[in-house]
Amino acid sequence: MMTRAILIEESRSGLSVKALLLDGKAPDNAAFLWEYLTEPRIVGGIHAMWTGPEISCPVPSDHLEGAAYAKPLPAENATLNPQPGDIVISYVPPRMWGGNPNAIFDIGLFYGAGARLLFPIGWLAGSVVAQVATEGRDHFAAACGVIRRNGACEVTFSRAEA
């Protein structure tokens, strides 16, 4: 049986890592991400302001319009303190953050210690949906550090096999 994974790439930083989907621990969130990636997706990324060592990649609302997978996500394999290598989906319902009429689906790339899911709207548990393999975490952290110094970037997400 194939182990599902995602490939995460960003050219300026040299980021290229695979993260194994945690289907057994976060089935609905993993299904969302897998369905979203029926084709490779380019998502704007920026170093997070509130959560610490994270590259935040909010899924553009036009990627979600009319998509069957763009439905409310439950907290699964939930955390308030992501660990290095965790890929976290944070779901924010419509109108919860600043009255935004669209739901927010954010793919968080957590690369260092001391992360927390504390936002201006308060604590928000995210779902750890995938993890970068231990042997890839040093590269992951170094590349995310380059993104932090470079500013906004474009992250490519695609399906992969482990």
C-alpha positions in Angstrom: 0.0 0.0 0.0 1.2 3.4 -0.9 2.1 5.8 1.9 0.8 9.2 0.9 3.1 12.2 1.2 3.3 15.8 0.0 6.2 17.5 -1.7 6.9 21.1 -0.5 9.2 23.2 -2.6 10.3 26.9 -2.8 13.0 27.7 -5.3 14.8 30.8 -3.8 15.4 29.0 -0.5 16.2 25.6 -2.0 13.3 24.1 0.0 12.4 20.6 -1.2 11.1 18.2 1.4 8.5 15.4 1.6 6.1 15.2 4.5 4.2 12.0 5.3 0.4 12.5 5.6 -1.0 11.4 8.9 -4.1 9.7 7.6 -4.7 7.7 10.7 -4.4 10.6 13.1 -6.0 13.4 11.0 -8.2 11.7 8.4 -10.5 14.6 7.4 -7.6 17.1 7.3 -5.4 14.7 5.3 -8.3 14.1 2.9 -8.7 17.8 2.4 -5.0 18.3 1.6 -4.9 15.3 -0.7 -8.0 16.4 -2.6 -6.7 20.0 -2.8 -3.5 18.6 -4.4 -5.1 16.7 -7.3 -2.9 19.1 -9.2 0.3 20.9 -8.0 -0.6 24.2 -6.2 1.4 27.4 -5.8 0.5 29.1 -2.6 1.9 32.4 -1.3 3.9 32.0 1.8 5.2 34.4 4.4 7.0 34.0 7.7 4.3 34.1 10.4 4.0 37.1 12.7 2.4 35.6 15.8 3.1 31.9 15.8 6.9 31.8 15.9 8.9 29.6 13.6 6.3 29.1 10.9 6.0 29.8 7.2 2.3 30.5 6.8 0.7 29.5 3.5 -3.0 30.6 3.4 -4.9 28.7 0.6 -6.2 31.4 -1.8 -10.0 31.6 -1.8 -10.2 31.1 -5.6 -8.6 27.7 -5.1 -11.5 26.8 -2.8 -14.6 28.2 -4.7 -17.0 25.4 -5.5 -14.7 22.7 -4.4 -16.3 19.8 -2.6 -13.3 19.5 -0.2 -13.6 23.1 1.0 -15.9 22.3 3.9 -15.4 22.9 7.7 -12.6 20.9 9.1 -12.6 19.3 12.6 -9.6 19.6 14.9 -7.8 16.3 14.5 -4.4 15.4 16.0 -4.8 18.9 17.4 -2.1 21.0 18.8 -1.5 24.5 20.2 2.3 24.0 20.2 3.4 22.6 16.8 6.8 20.8 16.8 9.6 21.2 14.3 8.7 19.4 11.1 4.9 19.6 11.7 2.7 20.6 8.8 -0.5 22.0 10.3 -3.8 23.0 8.8 -5.5 25.8 10.7 -9.2 26.2 9.8 -11.0 29.4 10.6 -14.7 29.6 9.9 -16.2 32.4 7.9 -16.6 35.8 9.6 -14.6 34.6 12.7 -11.4 36.6 11.8 -12.2 40.3 11.2 -15.5 39.5 9.5 -13.8 37.8 6.5 -16.7 36.3 4.6 -14.6 33.3 3.5 -13.3 30.4 5.5 -9.5 30.4 6.0 -7.5 27.3 5.3 -3.9 27.8 6.2 -1.1 25.3 5.7 1.6 26.0 8.3 5.1 24.8 7.9 6.6 24.7 11.4 10.4 24.5 11.4 11.6 25.3 14.9 11.0 25.0 18.6 8.8 27.4 20.5 5.9 27.6 18.1 2.4 28.4 19.3 -1.0 28.8 17.7 -1.9 32.1 19.4 -3.5 34.6 17.0 -5.1 38.1 17.5 -8.4 36.2 17.8 -7.0 34.0 20.5 -5.7 30.4 20.7 -6.7 28.3 17.8 -5.9 24.6 17.7 -4.5 23.4 14.4 -4.4 19.9 13.0 -1.1 18.2 12.5 -1.8 16.7 9.1 1.7 15.7 8.0 5.3 15.6 9.2 8.7 16.1 7.6 10.9 13.1 8.2 13.5 13.5 11.0 16.4 13.3 8.5 14.9 16.2 6.4 14.3 18.6 9.3 17.6 20.3 9.3 17.3 21.2 5.6 13.7 22.2 6.2 14.7 24.5 9.0 17.5 26.1 7.0 15.4 26.7 4.0 12.6 28.2 6.1 15.2 30.5 7.7 16.1 31.7 4.2 12.4 32.3 3.5 12.2 34.3 6.7 15.1 36.5 5.6 13.8 36.9 2.0 10.2 37.7 2.8 7.2 36.6 0.8 7.6 33.6 -1.5 5.7 31.1 -3.5 5.5 27.6 -2.1 4.6 24.7 -4.4 2.7 21.8 -2.9 2.2 18.5 -4.8 1.3 14.9 -4.1 4.1 12.4 -3.6 4.7 8.9 -2.4 7.0 8.0 0.5 
